[in-house]
Amino acid sequence: MDYKGPSVATYEDIARAAGVSTATVSRVLSGNGSAVSAARTEKVRRAAAALGYRSNRAARTLRRRQADAVGLVFSDVENPFFASIARAVEDVAARRGHAVVLCNTDEDLERERFYLDLMMEEQVAGVIVAPSTETPDRLLPLADAGIPTVTVDRTLQGNPFDSVLVDNRAGTEALVRDLLDHGHRRIAAIIGTTAATPSRERLDACAQTVASVPGASLVVGEGKLRDAVGTARTMALAGRLALELLETSAEPPTAFFCGNAVILQGVLGALHSAGQRVPDDVALVGFDDLPLFALLERPLTVAAQPTEELGRTAAELLFQRMDDPAAATRGVRLRPDVRFRHSCGGGH
């Protein structure tokens, strides 16, 4: 899906036309271009005029207030995981006198690019982002523009920014090891796009753990979820994929590992609708925890992520970066809470 946003020229459009960086455009058009050469300033202004760029007068009058805003750029704010992180960030930001602006990208690169461009244009005080891929190119202009940035739940190649996420490998290994210990040897993994850090790390750990046991095999259901947009669609596709694996495989899986709570809900619902009992007919484990999972007749084994701590840590890292821009980059890994319940049953 292409996200076009408002029908006006963006900083990125102007930067491309002028042959300069997005950060240079931001400095010139925001009135902070004293360090930019006269020649480059002229290039930017000519390109802006040619593209019909018009600055937002209302935004300009609110610039001082925008400087007190923190931008959150997340993939899916319907997902309880991101909603909980956002709430924790907001609590920390409020104590520091900052407002929070929340943007939803649906893992769409163009939409993400638009919002990051908007953050620079509005000169927010800082940005916390869950990037759609591990490629840093779209976020580096934030650093060039001097905007403190923290990545949450994901990392970027080269680790150019402070980051906080969970130990995906440890959580996955514990869950899959529990399935193997219960005798399961045909395991299916249903995850989101491996372009994002959590899915990639969880799939790698799942594959390595399964491979460590002779006779165990892994089938991966990932492709159909790559373009899933929104919580409802992801749940539906995950459930459909689980049933397809059960119905069409020569040797159907006896257990499912799900990459997050949205996928886990989708698979759980589909299994229930198809008359498949957990764990009597098929075992089910996954990342994230929801109240529902503990209330089931056979509660689900999960790796619960400390979402409030993730959000709080991300906000604290951001404000520390604001206070000390020259500090060394920090990466924080938090341990998930693996909750062993009753959804693994016995393999067959």
C-alpha positions as CSV (number, residue, x, y, z in Angstrom):
1,M,0.0,0.0,0.0
2,D,1.3,3.4,-0.9
3,Y,0.7,6.1,1.6
4,K,0.6,9.6,0.0
5,G,-0.5,11.7,2.9
6,P,-1.5,15.3,2.1
7,S,-1.1,16.5,-1.5
8,V,1.8,18.8,-0.7
9,A,5.6,18.6,-1.2
10,T,7.4,17.0,1.7
11,Y,10.9,17.6,3.0
12,E,12.0,14.4,1.3
13,D,10.6,15.6,-2.1
14,I,12.5,18.9,-1.7
15,A,15.7,17.2,-0.6
16,R,15.6,14.9,-3.6
17,A,15.0,17.8,-6.0
18,A,17.7,20.0,-4.4
19,G,20.3,17.3,-4.1
20,V,20.7,17.8,-0.3
21,S,19.8,15.9,2.8
22,T,16.4,16.0,4.5
23,A,18.0,17.5,7.5
24,T,19.4,20.4,5.5
25,V,15.9,21.0,4.1
26,S,14.5,21.0,7.7
27,R,17.1,23.5,8.9
28,V,16.5,25.9,6.0
29,L,12.7,25.8,5.9
30,S,12.4,26.0,9.7
31,G,14.5,29.1,10.0
32,N,17.5,27.3,11.6
33,G,19.8,27.2,8.6
34,S,22.5,29.6,9.8
35,A,25.0,26.8,9.4
36,V,23.9,25.9,5.9
37,S,25.8,27.6,3.0
38,A,24.2,30.3,1.0
39,A,24.4,28.1,-2.1
40,R,22.6,25.2,-0.5
41,T,20.0,27.4,1.1
42,E,19.2,28.9,-2.4
43,K,19.0,25.3,-3.8
44,V,16.5,24.4,-1.1
45,R,14.4,27.5,-1.5
46,R,14.3,27.1,-5.3
47,A,13.3,23.5,-5.1
48,A,10.6,24.3,-2.5
49,A,9.2,27.0,-4.8
50,A,9.3,24.7,-7.8
51,L,7.4,22.0,-6.0
52,G,4.8,24.4,-4.7
53,Y,5.8,23.9,-1.0
54,R,3.8,26.0,1.4
55,S,4.7,26.0,5.1
56,N,1.9,25.4,7.5
57,R,1.4,28.7,9.2
58,A,-0.6,27.2,12.0
59,A,2.2,24.7,12.7
60,R,4.8,27.6,12.6
61,T,2.9,29.5,15.2
62,L,2.9,26.4,17.4
63,R,6.5,25.5,16.9
64,R,7.5,26.3,20.5
65,R,4.7,24.0,21.7
66,Q,5.7,21.3,19.3
67,A,9.2,21.4,20.7
68,D,7.6,20.0,23.9
69,A,6.1,17.1,22.0
70,V,7.4,13.5,21.7
71,G,6.5,11.6,18.6
72,L,5.6,7.9,18.8
73,V,5.7,6.0,15.5
74,F,4.4,2.5,15.9
75,S,3.2,-0.2,13.5
76,D,-0.2,-1.0,14.9
77,V,-1.7,0.9,17.8
78,E,-4.6,-1.6,18.0
79,N,-2.1,-4.2,19.1
80,P,-2.3,-4.3,23.0
81,F,1.5,-4.7,23.0
82,F,2.0,-1.2,21.4
83,A,-0.9,0.3,23.3
84,S,0.6,-0.6,26.6
85,I,4.0,0.7,25.6
86,A,2.5,4.0,24.4
87,R,0.7,4.5,27.8
88,A,3.9,4.0,29.7
89,V,5.8,6.5,27.5
90,E,3.0,9.0,28.0
91,D,3.2,8.7,31.8
92,V,6.9,9.4,31.8
93,A,6.6,12.2,29.2
94,A,3.8,13.9,31.2
95,R,6.0,14.0,34.3
96,R,8.6,15.8,32.2
97,G,6.0,18.3,30.8
98,H,5.9,16.8,27.3
99,A,2.9,15.9,25.2
100,V,2.8,12.7,23.1
101,V,1.9,12.5,19.4
102,L,1.0,8.9,18.3
103,C,1.3,7.7,14.7
104,N,0.3,4.4,13.2
105,T,2.2,3.0,10.2
106,D,0.7,-0.4,9.6
107,E,4.2,-1.6,8.8
108,D,3.9,0.5,5.6
109,L,7.3,2.0,4.6
110,E,5.8,5.0,2.8
111,R,3.5,5.8,5.6
112,E,6.4,5.5,8.1
113,R,8.5,7.8,5.9
114,F,5.7,10.4,5.8
115,Y,5.4,10.4,9.6
116,L,9.2,10.6,10.2
117,D,9.3,13.5,7.7
118,L,6.5,15.2,9.6
119,M,8.4,14.8,12.9
120,M,11.3,16.7,11.4
121,E,9.1,19.4,9.9
122,E,7.4,20.0,13.2
123,Q,10.7,19.8,15.1
124,V,9.4,17.5,17.9
125,A,11.6,17.2,21.0
126,G,12.3,13.5,20.3
127,V,11.0,10.4,18.6
128,I,10.4,6.8,19.8
129,V,9.9,4.5,16.9
130,A,9.3,0.8,16.2
131,P,10.8,0.7,12.7
132,S,9.3,-1.5,10.0
133,T,12.6,-2.9,8.9
134,E,16.1,-3.0,10.2
135,T,17.5,-0.8,7.5
136,P,18.4,2.6,9.1
137,D,18.2,4.9,6.1
138,R,14.8,6.3,6.8
139,L,15.7,7.2,10.4
140,L,19.2,8.7,9.9
141,P,17.8,12.1,8.9
142,L,16.4,12.4,12.4
143,A,20.0,12.2,13.8
144,D,21.2,14.6,11.1
145,A,18.5,17.1,12.2
146,G,19.5,16.7,15.9
147,I,16.3,15.0,17.0
148,P,16.9,12.5,19.8
149,T,15.6,9.1,18.7
150,V,15.0,5.7,20.4
151,T,13.9,2.5,18.8
152,V,11.6,0.2,20.8
153,D,10.9,-3.5,20.1
154,R,13.2,-3.4,17.1
155,T,16.8,-2.6,16.3
156,L,18.6,-1.1,13.3
157,Q,21.6,-2.3,11.4
158,G,24.7,-0.7,13.0
159,N,22.7,0.3,16.1
160,P,22.8,4.1,15.4
161,F,20.2,4.9,18.1
162,D,19.5,4.0,21.7
163,S,17.2,0.9,21.8
164,V,15.1,-1.2,24.1
165,L,13.6,-4.6,23.4
166,V,13.1,-8.0,25.0
167,D,15.4,-11.0,24.8
168,N,13.4,-12.7,22.0
169,R,15.8,-15.7,21.8
170,A,15.5,-16.6,25.5
171,G,11.7,-16.4,25.5
172,T,11.4,-18.4,22.3
173,E,13.8,-21.1,23.4
174,A,12.0,-21.6,26.6
175,L,8.6,-21.9,24.9
176,V,9.8,-24.3,22.1
177,R,11.9,-26.3,24.6
178,D,8.7,-26.9,26.6
179,L,6.9,-28.2,23.5
180,L,9.8,-30.5,22.8
181,D,9.9,-31.7,26.4
182,H,6.3,-32.6,26.1
183,G,7.1,-34.9,23.2
184,H,6.2,-32.7,20.2
185,R,8.4,-33.3,17.2
186,R,6.3,-31.6,14.4
187,I,6.1,-27.9,15.3
188,A,4.7,-25.1,13.2
189,A,5.8,-21.5,13.7
190,I,3.4,-18.7,12.6
191,I,5.0,-15.3,12.8
192,G,4.8,-11.8,11.2
193,T,7.2,-10.3,8.7
194,T,10.9,-11.2,9.3
195,A,11.9,-7.7,8.1
196,A,11.2,-6.7,11.8
197,T,13.6,-7.7,14.6
198,P,11.2,-9.6,16.9
199,S,9.9,-12.0,14.2
200,R,13.4,-12.6,12.8
201,E,14.9,-13.3,16.2
202,R,12.0,-15.5,17.3
203,L,12.1,-17.5,14.1
204,D,15.9,-18.0,14.3
205,A,15.6,-19.2,17.9
206,C,12.7,-21.5,17.1
207,A,14.6,-23.1,14.2
208,Q,17.8,-23.5,16.3
209,T,15.9,-25.1,19.2
210,V,14.0,-27.5,17.1
211,A,17.1,-28.5,15.2
212,S,18.8,-29.4,18.5
213,V,16.5,-32.4,18.9
214,P,17.0,-35.4,16.6
215,G,13.8,-36.2,14.7
216,A,12.1,-32.8,15.3
217,S,11.0,-30.7,12.4
218,L,9.7,-27.2,11.9
219,V,7.3,-25.8,9.3
220,V,7.1,-22.0,9.0
221,G,3.9,-20.1,8.2
222,E,5.0,-16.5,7.5
223,G,4.4,-15.5,3.9
224,K,0.7,-14.8,4.1
225,L,1.1,-12.5,7.1
226,R,3.7,-10.3,5.5
227,D,1.1,-7.9,4.0
228,A,-1.5,-8.2,6.8
229,V,-2.6,-4.8,7.9
230,G,-4.3,-4.3,11.2
231,T,-5.1,-6.5,14.1
232,A,-8.4,-8.0,12.8
233,R,-6.9,-9.0,9.4
234,T,-3.7,-10.5,11.0
235,M,-5.9,-12.6,13.4
236,A,-8.0,-13.9,10.5
237,L,-5.0,-14.7,8.3
238,A,-3.1,-16.4,11.2
239,G,-6.1,-18.6,12.0
240,R,-6.6,-19.6,8.3
241,L,-2.9,-20.4,8.0
242,A,-3.0,-22.7,11.0
243,L,-5.9,-24.6,9.7
244,E,-4.3,-25.0,6.3
245,L,-1.2,-26.5,7.9
246,L,-3.3,-28.9,9.8
247,E,-5.5,-29.9,6.9
248,T,-3.0,-30.0,4.0
249,S,0.2,-31.3,5.5
250,A,1.2,-34.9,4.9
251,E,2.3,-34.9,8.6
252,P,0.3,-32.2,10.3
253,P,2.0,-30.3,13.2
254,T,1.1,-31.3,16.7
255,A,2.1,-27.9,18.1
256,F,2.1,-24.2,17.1
257,F,4.5,-21.5,18.2
258,C,2.9,-18.1,17.6
259,G,5.0,-14.9,17.2
260,N,2.7,-12.5,19.1
261,A,-0.6,-12.2,20.9
262,V,-2.5,-11.1,17.8
263,I,-1.4,-14.2,16.0
264,L,-2.0,-16.3,19.0
265,Q,-5.6,-15.1,19.3
266,G,-6.2,-15.8,15.7
267,V,-4.9,-19.3,15.8
268,L,-6.7,-20.0,19.1
269,G,-10.0,-18.9,17.6
270,A,-9.6,-20.9,14.4
271,L,-8.7,-24.0,16.3
272,H,-11.8,-23.6,18.5
273,S,-14.0,-23.1,15.5
274,A,-12.6,-26.2,13.8
275,G,-13.2,-28.3,16.9
276,Q,-9.5,-28.7,17.7
277,R,-8.9,-28.8,21.4
278,V,-5.9,-27.3,23.1
279,P,-3.8,-29.1,24.2
280,D,-5.6,-32.5,23.7
281,D,-5.5,-32.2,19.8
282,V,-2.8,-29.6,19.3
283,A,-0.5,-27.7,21.6
284,L,-0.3,-23.9,21.5
285,V,2.3,-21.4,22.9
286,G,3.3,-17.9,21.9
287,F,4.7,-14.5,22.7
288,D,2.8,-11.9,24.8
289,D,0.1,-12.4,27.4
290,L,-3.5,-11.2,27.6
291,P,-6.0,-11.7,30.4
292,L,-7.9,-14.1,28.2
293,F,-5.0,-16.6,27.9
294,A,-5.0,-17.2,31.7
295,L,-8.8,-17.5,32.0
296,L,-9.2,-20.4,29.5
297,E,-10.0,-23.9,30.8
298,R,-6.5,-24.9,29.8
299,P,-4.5,-21.6,30.1
300,L,-1.9,-20.9,27.5
301,T,1.8,-21.1,28.0
302,V,3.3,-17.7,26.9
303,A,6.3,-15.5,27.1
304,A,4.9,-12.3,28.5
305,Q,6.7,-9.1,27.5
306,P,7.2,-6.4,30.1
307,T,5.4,-3.8,28.0
308,E,5.2,-1.1,30.7
309,E,8.9,-1.5,31.4
310,L,9.6,-1.3,27.7
311,G,7.7,2.0,27.3
312,R,9.2,3.5,30.5
313,T,12.7,2.5,29.6
314,A,12.3,3.9,26.0
315,A,11.1,7.2,27.4
316,E,13.9,7.4,30.0
317,L,16.5,6.7,27.3
318,L,15.0,9.4,25.2
319,F,15.1,12.0,27.9
320,Q,18.6,11.0,28.9
321,R,19.6,11.5,25.2
322,M,17.9,15.0,25.3
323,D,19.9,15.9,28.4
324,D,23.2,14.4,27.1
325,P,23.3,14.3,23.3
326,A,26.9,13.2,23.2
327,A,26.5,10.1,25.5
328,A,27.4,6.7,24.1
329,T,24.6,4.8,22.4
330,R,22.8,2.3,24.7
331,G,21.0,-0.9,24.0
332,V,18.8,-2.5,26.6
333,R,17.4,-6.0,26.6
334,L,14.7,-7.0,29.0
335,R,13.8,-10.6,30.0
336,P,10.4,-11.8,29.1
337,D,8.4,-13.6,31.8
338,V,7.8,-17.2,30.6
339,R,4.6,-18.4,32.1
340,F,4.3,-22.2,32.0
341,R,0.6,-23.2,32.1
342,H,-1.3,-26.1,30.5
343,S,-1.3,-25.7,26.7
344,C,1.5,-28.1,25.7
345,G,-0.1,-31.4,26.4
346,G,1.8,-34.4,25.0
347,G,3.1,-34.9,21.5
348,H,2.0,-37.8,19.3
